[in-house]
């Protein structure tokens, strides 16, 4: 089965599993799991931050960041299709009393600064207090430019607003830009880094930021049931991924580009050249295409085809051939 639904479907390698089974553990709620502590320190160092917090998922990492940055009655601004706004069950509002203010992404995955300016609330008792700006990198496979990040950061600083990055695929962005991830993270007060997408661990994310912010997030993690006790068996996979799986993300980007190029001249299907590991497929026959692919052992759930560690080079050729065949017979 060729599974293109998401890079979350990746499975741990034999080498990663070996690290997990031999991991030294302790009670992480007491701060005594040495493998968790090592993962947190490694992620924080790579991002250029003071401290890190191992969490169950990117959703939990984002939630803890929002809860640590904001108080009840505060507001955060995020993209209208952002994970922090649309795909996390309204957790910030339900659990933190934090109001979301969506702003439409532009075609580059940016939040235009003029649009952000227009929705920042005045200092008035009628309004929630705007406290936090949130970005996502990558968004739909699109990488935010360093020039935009610098302008965004300066904009927020001038207005006294905190900055959080949903960095679920921030290493994809860093690899695309050929920069250390710290160059991206420097423009944010907190970053949630997912380990279970392109980095191919079974579970987990790391929230990084200042020591005081992470201390606050750790309290919230306990409150929402995120203390995992002997979590070193999972954290070991994260360490392995950060040490071995970052540079290979370029292979996923190459697979996406090869597929896009291979189907670029079709009549009923169009694609745009991808920036990272996602190809957006445009066709008015997607339902039929999805069924055809499923009949040929290819799984998709949306027009977003996501390439990852478990997609071999030969799988890309098979996929190109299948899509071409569908286009000829549609």
C-alpha positions as CSV (number, residue, x, y, z in Angstrom):
1,X,0.0,0.0,0.0
2,X,1.3,3.4,-1.0
3,X,-0.1,5.8,1.6
4,X,-0.2,9.5,0.7
5,X,-2.7,10.7,3.2
6,X,-0.1,12.3,5.5
7,X,3.5,12.0,6.7
8,X,2.0,10.9,10.0
9,X,1.6,7.4,8.6
10,X,5.4,6.8,8.7
11,X,6.6,3.8,10.7
12,X,9.7,3.6,12.9
13,X,12.7,2.0,11.4
14,X,14.5,-1.0,12.9
15,X,17.3,1.2,14.1
16,X,14.8,3.6,15.8
17,X,13.0,0.7,17.5
18,X,16.3,-0.6,18.8
19,X,16.9,2.8,20.4
20,X,13.5,2.7,22.0
21,X,13.8,-0.8,23.5
22,X,17.2,0.1,25.0
23,X,16.2,3.5,26.3
24,X,17.1,4.4,29.9
25,X,13.9,5.6,31.7
26,X,12.6,7.3,34.8
27,X,9.5,9.1,36.0
28,X,9.3,12.1,33.7
29,X,6.6,13.9,35.9
30,X,9.3,14.1,38.5
31,X,11.8,15.2,35.9
32,X,13.7,11.9,36.3
33,X,13.6,10.4,32.8
34,X,17.1,10.9,31.4
35,X,16.1,10.2,27.9
36,X,13.3,12.7,27.9
37,X,15.6,15.2,29.5
38,X,18.1,14.6,26.7
39,X,15.5,15.0,24.0
40,X,14.2,18.2,25.5
41,X,17.7,19.7,25.7
42,X,18.6,18.6,22.2
43,X,15.5,20.1,20.6
44,X,15.9,23.3,22.6
45,X,19.6,23.6,21.6
46,X,18.8,23.0,17.9
47,X,16.1,25.7,18.0
48,X,18.3,28.1,19.9
49,X,15.9,28.2,22.9
50,X,16.5,27.9,26.6
51,X,14.3,25.0,27.3
52,X,12.1,22.2,25.9
53,X,9.1,20.2,26.9
54,X,8.2,16.7,25.5
55,X,4.5,16.4,24.8
56,X,2.2,13.8,23.3
57,X,1.4,15.6,20.0
58,X,1.6,18.8,18.0
59,X,-1.9,19.6,19.1
60,X,-0.9,19.4,22.7
61,X,2.3,21.4,22.1
62,X,0.3,24.2,20.4
63,X,-2.4,24.1,23.2
64,X,0.2,24.4,25.9
65,X,1.9,27.3,24.2
66,X,-1.4,29.2,23.9
67,X,-2.2,28.5,27.5
68,X,1.3,29.6,28.6
69,X,1.2,32.8,26.6
70,X,-2.4,33.9,27.2
71,X,-4.8,34.4,30.1
72,X,-8.6,33.9,30.0
73,X,-10.1,36.7,27.9
74,X,-7.0,37.1,25.8
75,X,-7.0,36.7,22.0
76,X,-4.6,35.0,19.6
77,X,-4.5,35.7,15.8
78,X,-3.9,32.8,13.4
79,X,-4.5,31.8,9.8
80,X,-8.1,30.8,8.8
81,X,-6.8,27.4,7.8
82,X,-4.2,27.1,10.5
83,X,-4.0,24.0,12.6
84,X,-4.1,26.1,15.8
85,X,-7.4,27.6,14.7
86,X,-9.3,25.0,12.7
87,X,-8.0,21.5,13.4
88,X,-7.4,21.3,17.2
89,X,-11.0,21.1,18.5
90,X,-11.2,24.7,19.7
91,X,-9.0,23.6,22.7
92,X,-7.7,27.1,23.4
93,X,-11.2,28.5,23.7
94,X,-12.7,25.5,25.5
95,X,-9.8,24.9,28.0
96,X,-8.2,28.4,28.2
97,X,-11.0,30.9,27.5
98,X,-8.7,32.3,24.8
99,X,-10.5,33.9,21.8
100,X,-9.2,33.0,18.3
101,X,-9.1,35.7,15.6
102,X,-8.6,34.1,12.1
103,X,-6.9,35.9,9.2
104,X,-6.9,34.6,5.7
105,X,-3.6,33.1,4.5
106,X,-2.3,34.5,1.2
107,X,-1.1,32.2,-1.5
108,X,2.4,32.0,0.1
109,X,1.0,30.8,3.4
110,X,1.7,34.2,5.0
111,X,-0.6,36.4,7.2
112,X,-0.4,39.8,5.5
113,X,0.8,42.3,8.1
114,X,-1.8,44.8,7.1
115,X,-4.5,42.2,7.6
116,X,-3.1,41.4,11.1
117,X,-3.0,45.1,11.9
118,X,-6.7,45.5,11.0
119,X,-7.9,42.9,13.5
120,X,-5.6,43.8,16.5
121,X,-8.1,45.0,19.2
122,X,-7.8,48.4,20.7
123,X,-7.2,48.8,24.5
124,X,-10.9,49.0,25.3
125,X,-13.1,47.1,27.8
126,X,-15.4,45.9,25.0
127,X,-12.7,43.7,23.4
128,X,-10.6,40.7,24.2
129,X,-6.9,41.7,24.6
130,X,-4.8,40.7,21.6
131,X,-1.9,38.9,23.1
132,X,-0.4,36.4,20.6
133,X,0.3,36.0,16.9
134,X,0.6,32.5,15.5
135,X,2.2,31.3,12.3
136,X,2.6,27.8,10.7
137,X,5.6,26.6,8.8
138,X,5.2,24.9,6.5
139,X,1.5,25.5,5.5
140,X,0.3,23.1,2.8
141,X,3.9,22.5,2.0
142,X,4.7,26.2,1.5
143,X,7.8,27.6,3.2
144,X,7.7,31.1,4.8
145,X,10.5,33.3,3.5
146,X,13.1,34.6,5.9
147,X,12.4,38.1,4.8
148,X,8.7,37.7,5.8
149,X,9.6,36.1,9.1
150,X,11.9,39.1,10.0
151,X,9.2,41.6,9.1
152,X,6.6,39.6,11.0
153,X,8.8,39.4,14.1
154,X,9.6,43.1,14.0
155,X,5.9,43.9,13.5
156,X,4.9,41.8,16.6
157,X,7.7,43.2,18.8
158,X,6.7,46.8,18.0
159,X,3.2,46.1,19.2
160,X,4.2,44.1,22.3
161,X,2.7,40.8,21.0
162,X,4.1,37.4,21.6
163,X,4.9,35.0,18.7
164,X,4.3,31.3,18.5
165,X,5.1,29.0,15.6
166,X,3.3,25.8,14.8
167,X,6.4,24.1,13.5
168,X,4.9,20.7,12.8
169,X,7.0,20.6,9.6
170,X,9.6,23.3,10.5
171,X,12.5,21.0,9.6
172,X,11.0,20.6,6.1
173,X,11.2,24.4,5.9
174,X,14.8,24.5,7.2
175,X,15.9,21.8,4.8
176,X,14.3,23.6,1.9
177,X,16.0,26.9,2.9
178,X,19.3,25.1,3.6
179,X,19.4,26.8,7.0
180,X,19.6,25.6,10.6
181,X,16.2,25.5,12.2
182,X,17.4,28.0,14.8
183,X,17.4,30.7,12.0
184,X,13.6,30.2,11.7
185,X,13.0,29.8,15.4
186,X,14.8,33.0,16.4
187,X,11.7,34.9,15.2
188,X,9.4,33.3,17.7
189,X,9.0,33.1,21.5
190,X,7.8,29.5,21.2
191,X,7.9,26.7,18.6
192,X,6.1,23.4,18.6
193,X,8.2,20.8,16.7
194,X,6.5,17.6,15.6
195,X,8.5,14.4,15.6
196,X,5.9,12.1,14.2
197,X,5.5,13.5,10.7
198,X,8.4,13.6,8.3
199,X,10.8,12.8,11.1
200,X,9.0,9.4,11.4
201,X,8.7,8.7,15.1
202,X,5.7,6.9,16.5
203,X,4.5,9.8,18.6
204,X,5.4,13.1,20.2
205,X,6.4,16.7,19.8
206,X,8.6,19.1,21.6
207,X,7.6,22.6,22.6
208,X,10.6,24.9,22.9
209,X,10.9,28.5,24.3
210,X,12.2,30.4,27.3
211,X,12.7,28.7,30.6
212,X,9.9,30.6,32.2
213,X,7.5,29.9,29.4
214,X,8.3,26.2,29.4
215,X,7.9,26.0,33.2
216,X,4.4,27.4,32.8
217,X,3.6,25.0,29.9
218,X,4.8,22.1,32.1
219,X,2.2,23.0,34.7
220,X,-0.5,23.0,31.9
221,X,0.8,19.7,30.6
222,X,0.2,18.0,33.9
223,X,-3.3,19.6,34.1
224,X,-4.4,18.3,30.7
225,X,-3.0,14.8,31.4
226,X,0.2,15.0,29.4
227,X,2.5,13.6,32.1
228,X,3.7,10.3,30.6
229,X,5.9,8.8,33.3
230,X,8.5,6.5,31.8
231,X,8.3,8.3,28.4
232,X,11.9,7.7,27.5
233,X,10.9,4.7,25.4
234,X,9.1,7.2,23.1
235,X,11.6,10.1,23.6
236,X,14.4,7.8,22.3
237,X,12.7,7.7,19.0
238,X,12.7,11.5,18.9
239,X,16.4,11.7,19.6
240,X,17.2,9.2,16.9
241,X,15.0,11.2,14.5
242,X,16.7,14.5,15.3
243,X,20.1,12.9,14.8
244,X,19.4,10.9,11.7
245,X,16.2,11.9,9.9
246,X,16.5,15.7,9.2
247,X,18.8,15.7,6.2
248,X,16.8,12.9,4.5
249,X,13.7,15.1,4.4
250,X,15.3,16.4,1.1
251,X,14.5,12.9,-0.3
252,X,10.8,13.5,0.4
253,X,11.0,16.9,-1.3
254,X,12.6,15.2,-4.3
255,X,9.9,12.5,-4.4
256,X,7.2,15.2,-4.5
257,X,9.0,17.1,-7.2
258,X,9.5,14.0,-9.3
259,X,5.8,13.1,-9.1
260,X,4.7,16.6,-9.9
261,X,7.0,16.8,-12.9
262,X,5.8,13.3,-14.1
263,X,2.2,14.4,-14.2
264,X,2.7,18.0,-15.2
265,X,1.5,17.7,-18.8
266,X,-1.8,15.8,-18.2
267,X,-5.1,17.0,-19.6
268,X,-7.5,16.6,-16.7
269,X,-5.1,16.9,-13.8
270,X,-2.9,19.8,-12.9
271,X,-0.3,20.3,-10.1
272,X,1.9,23.1,-9.0
273,X,5.6,22.5,-8.4
274,X,5.9,21.7,-4.7
275,X,8.2,23.5,-2.3
276,X,8.6,20.6,0.1
277,X,6.9,17.2,0.5
278,X,3.3,18.0,-0.5
279,X,1.8,18.1,-4.0
280,X,-1.6,19.7,-4.4
281,X,-3.6,17.9,-7.1
282,X,-6.3,19.9,-9.0
283,X,-9.0,18.0,-10.9
284,X,-12.7,18.0,-11.1
285,X,-12.6,14.2,-11.0
286,X,-10.9,13.7,-7.6
287,X,-13.5,11.3,-6.3
288,X,-13.0,9.1,-9.3
289,X,-9.2,9.4,-9.1
290,X,-9.3,8.5,-5.4
291,X,-11.3,5.3,-6.1
292,X,-9.0,4.4,-9.0
293,X,-6.0,4.8,-6.8
294,X,-7.5,2.8,-4.0
295,X,-8.2,0.0,-6.4
296,X,-4.5,0.0,-7.2
297,X,-3.3,0.0,-3.5
298,X,-2.7,3.8,-3.3
299,X,-4.4,5.6,-0.4
300,X,-5.3,9.3,-0.5
301,X,-7.8,11.3,1.6
302,X,-7.6,14.7,-0.1
303,X,-6.1,16.4,-3.1
304,X,-3.0,16.9,-0.9
305,X,-0.5,14.1,-1.7
306,X,2.1,13.9,1.0
307,X,5.5,12.2,0.4
308,X,7.4,10.7,3.3
309,X,10.1,8.2,4.4
310,X,7.9,5.2,3.6
311,X,7.4,6.2,0.0
312,X,10.2,4.5,-2.0
313,X,11.6,5.8,-5.3
314,X,9.9,2.9,-7.1
315,X,6.5,4.0,-5.5
316,X,6.9,7.4,-7.1
317,X,7.2,5.8,-10.6
318,X,4.2,3.5,-9.9
319,X,2.1,6.6,-8.8
320,X,3.1,8.6,-11.9
321,X,2.1,5.7,-14.1
322,X,-1.3,5.2,-12.3
323,X,-2.2,8.9,-12.5
324,X,-1.2,9.0,-16.2
325,X,-3.4,6.0,-16.9
326,X,-6.3,7.6,-15.1
327,X,-6.0,10.8,-17.0
328,X,-6.0,8.9,-20.4
329,X,-9.1,7.0,-19.5
330,X,-11.1,9.6,-17.5
